[in-house]
């Protein structure tokens, strides 16, 4: 995902690590929390390490709200949490065993898992694909064919990179009918915002608050034109999950419950919780709250509209696998259950946290 990237602002993405105990949270002593790793403390707790997708954004709200309210501690989790620098990098670190759990777009996980890398999704939050093309608001462009003759900036190393040509061709746009400008991930944004490109391919709800200020835009969603790639979720290595399943189950359940809590009209609280501990990033607290509001419709697909947040659908994954096979980024023959499990979500914990009675 690209929700926490540097969008051409003067601030640089934070690589700081933050340590905080429950006592520090309750006392509000944030002064020492900006240079040490995030860790929640609990008596005789299970230690887990978590790698995020990017630096602070609204999509990290459930973690920071859960820390403020002590939900990880109550679940017996001693959590170390570190900022990331891209979903692809996070998947690679999880695959290498460098972290127990990762938060990232599930598209790169699908590509990795399809190639035999032992990572599995343990929760899916953004279950409708949120990737899309930003186009100038005044352009009136609404379909992929409207992009013919246009300059499109994207990053081949980002989650959408392997699917650009496949998507365009699937929708009747030949590669020689557009100009694809491949740049490093964060460089996409100033290229588009300064009008050096006609369109930007990236995460729509995560970037929209910045685009609204820098270059008002409308969007063409990939999911609306036959390519629904799963968005933000959590993953673990298969062997890590086997060894630490009970602890990971509690962690994932807290996050699913916290998402349910935040999405129930508490976007301001969520944005404020992140900004209180990560004030130096690309987003203000209000921008992060706006990200949460914009992402909410993407938490549900037709197959998951009645399912708790975090639960994944075999139907959705089957569609994703078919697209990955057609795009030739995974070999034929894999099945949905190779990619995900719903066994790491305890509905009792989720419901208690969602109702703030945990």
Secondary structure, DSSP 4 states (H G I P E B T S, - for coil): --TTS--S-SSPPP-------HHHHHHT--TTTTSS-EE---TTPEEEEEE-SSSS-GGGHHHHHHHHHTHHHHTTEEEEEE--S-HHHHHHHHHTTS-SEEEEEHHHHHHHHHTT--EEEEEES--S--EEEEEETTT---SGGGGTT-EEEE-TTSTTGGGHHHHHHHTT--GGGSEEEE--TTHHHHHHHTTSSSEEEEEHHHHHHHHHHHS-EEEEEGGGGT-----EEEEEEHHHHHHHHHHHHHHHHHHHHHHHHHHTT-HHHHHHHHHHH-TTSS--HHHHHHHHHHHGGGG--TTTTTSPTB---HHHHHHHHHHHHHTTSS-TT--GGGTB-STT--HHHHHHHHTT--
